[in-house]
């Protein structure tokens, strides 16, 4: 019995908004990790620019979540990057929330 090669041809594509959501999530996570690392090296004595970068990261994360959700609503597409973008951006918002909580109650 020979194994039948089964190929499935489709014209589905990844959503552009989902890819952009993932890119924003990666940029946000990398920027936040850099700011936390640099503040660790300077023992918490950080310039105001790191706070501004964290605020910009929050904006990127919110936009990334919105793009991910909008891209998930598109029909007949692949949703890998949509889910990945939503997950990364939620992770970034969770990390920022933990940092703010630790700063307020530490």
DRENDO-1510 file (C-alpha; in Angstrom, 1 decimal, always signed):
<recs>
REC; n; res; u; v; w
REC; 1; UNK; +0.0; +0.0; +0.0 .
REC; 2; UNK; +1.6; +3.2; -1.1 .
REC; 3; UNK; +1.3; +6.3; +0.9 .
REC; 4; UNK; -0.8; +8.9; -0.8 .
REC; 5; UNK; +0.7; +12.4; -0.9 .
REC; 6; UNK; -2.0; +14.8; +0.0 .
REC; 7; UNK; -1.4; +18.4; -0.7 .
REC; 8; UNK; -3.9; +21.1; +0.1 .
REC; 9; UNK; -3.6; +24.1; -2.0 .
REC; 10; UNK; -5.2; +27.3; -0.6 .
REC; 11; UNK; -5.1; +30.9; -1.2 .
REC; 12; UNK; -5.2; +31.8; +2.5 .
REC; 13; UNK; -2.7; +34.4; +3.6 .
REC; 14; UNK; -1.6; +35.8; +6.9 .
REC; 15; UNK; -3.3; +39.0; +7.9 .
REC; 16; UNK; -1.3; +42.2; +7.5 .
REC; 17; UNK; -2.7; +43.6; +10.6 .
REC; 18; UNK; -1.8; +40.4; +12.5 .
REC; 19; UNK; +1.8; +40.7; +11.4 .
REC; 20; UNK; +1.8; +44.3; +12.4 .
REC; 21; UNK; +0.4; +43.4; +15.8 .
REC; 22; UNK; +3.2; +40.9; +16.3 .
REC; 23; UNK; +5.8; +43.4; +15.2 .
REC; 24; UNK; +4.5; +46.0; +17.7 .
REC; 25; UNK; +4.5; +43.3; +20.4 .
REC; 26; UNK; +8.1; +42.4; +19.7 .
REC; 27; UNK; +9.2; +46.0; +19.6 .
REC; 28; UNK; +7.3; +46.7; +22.9 .
REC; 29; UNK; +8.7; +43.7; +24.7 .
REC; 30; UNK; +12.3; +44.5; +23.5 .
REC; 31; UNK; +12.0; +48.2; +24.5 .
REC; 32; UNK; +10.6; +47.3; +27.9 .
REC; 33; UNK; +13.2; +44.7; +28.6 .
REC; 34; UNK; +15.9; +47.1; +27.6 .
REC; 35; UNK; +14.5; +49.8; +30.0 .
REC; 36; UNK; +14.3; +47.3; +32.9 .
REC; 37; UNK; +17.8; +46.0; +32.2 .
REC; 38; UNK; +19.3; +49.5; +32.1 .
REC; 39; UNK; +17.5; +50.5; +35.3 .
REC; 40; UNK; +18.8; +47.4; +37.0 .
REC; 41; UNK; +22.3; +48.3; +35.9 .
REC; 42; UNK; +22.0; +51.8; +37.3 .
REC; 43; UNK; +20.4; +50.5; +40.5 .
REC; 44; UNK; +17.1; +52.2; +40.0 .
REC; 45; UNK; +18.5; +55.7; +39.2 .
REC; 46; UNK; +17.0; +56.1; +35.8 .
REC; 47; UNK; +16.4; +59.1; +33.5 .
REC; 48; UNK; +12.9; +60.3; +32.6 .
REC; 49; UNK; +13.3; +59.0; +29.1 .
REC; 50; UNK; +12.8; +55.4; +30.3 .
REC; 51; UNK; +9.4; +56.4; +31.8 .
REC; 52; UNK; +8.5; +58.0; +28.5 .
REC; 53; UNK; +9.6; +54.9; +26.7 .
REC; 54; UNK; +7.3; +52.8; +28.9 .
REC; 55; UNK; +4.4; +55.1; +28.2 .
REC; 56; UNK; +5.1; +54.7; +24.5 .
REC; 57; UNK; +5.3; +50.9; +24.9 .
REC; 58; UNK; +1.8; +51.0; +26.5 .
REC; 59; UNK; +0.4; +52.9; +23.5 .
REC; 60; UNK; +2.1; +50.4; +21.2 .
REC; 61; UNK; +0.7; +47.5; +23.2 .
REC; 62; UNK; -2.9; +48.9; +23.1 .
REC; 63; UNK; -2.6; +49.5; +19.3 .
REC; 64; UNK; -1.2; +46.0; +18.9 .
REC; 65; UNK; -4.1; +44.4; +20.8 .
REC; 66; UNK; -6.6; +46.3; +18.7 .
REC; 67; UNK; -4.8; +45.3; +15.4 .
REC; 68; UNK; -4.7; +41.7; +16.6 .
REC; 69; UNK; -8.4; +41.6; +17.4 .
REC; 70; UNK; -9.4; +43.4; +14.1 .
REC; 71; UNK; -7.2; +41.0; +12.1 .
REC; 72; UNK; -8.8; +38.0; +13.9 .
REC; 73; UNK; -12.2; +39.1; +12.5 .
REC; 74; UNK; -11.0; +38.8; +8.9 .
REC; 75; UNK; -12.5; +35.8; +7.1 .
REC; 76; UNK; -10.6; +33.0; +5.4 .
REC; 77; UNK; -7.1; +33.9; +6.7 .
REC; 78; UNK; -4.4; +32.3; +8.8 .
REC; 79; UNK; -4.5; +33.6; +12.4 .
REC; 80; UNK; -1.1; +32.7; +13.8 .
REC; 81; UNK; +0.2; +36.2; +13.8 .
REC; 82; UNK; -3.1; +37.5; +15.2 .
REC; 83; UNK; -2.9; +35.3; +18.2 .
REC; 84; UNK; +0.8; +35.8; +18.6 .
REC; 85; UNK; +0.4; +39.6; +18.5 .
REC; 86; UNK; -2.5; +39.6; +21.0 .
REC; 87; UNK; -0.5; +37.4; +23.3 .
REC; 88; UNK; +2.7; +39.4; +23.2 .
REC; 89; UNK; +0.9; +42.7; +23.7 .
REC; 90; UNK; -1.1; +41.4; +26.6 .
REC; 91; UNK; +2.2; +40.1; +28.1 .
REC; 92; UNK; +3.7; +43.6; +27.7 .
REC; 93; UNK; +0.7; +45.2; +29.4 .
REC; 94; UNK; +0.9; +42.7; +32.2 .
REC; 95; UNK; +4.6; +43.4; +32.8 .
REC; 96; UNK; +4.0; +47.1; +32.9 .
REC; 97; UNK; +1.2; +46.6; +35.3 .
REC; 98; UNK; +3.4; +44.6; +37.6 .
REC; 99; UNK; +6.1; +47.2; +37.4 .
REC; 100; UNK; +3.7; +50.0; +38.3 .
REC; 101; UNK; +2.2; +47.9; +41.1 .
REC; 102; UNK; +5.6; +47.1; +42.5 .
REC; 103; UNK; +6.6; +50.8; +42.3 .
REC; 104; UNK; +3.4; +52.0; +44.1 .
REC; 105; UNK; +3.5; +49.5; +46.9 .
REC; 106; UNK; +7.2; +48.8; +47.4 .
</recs>
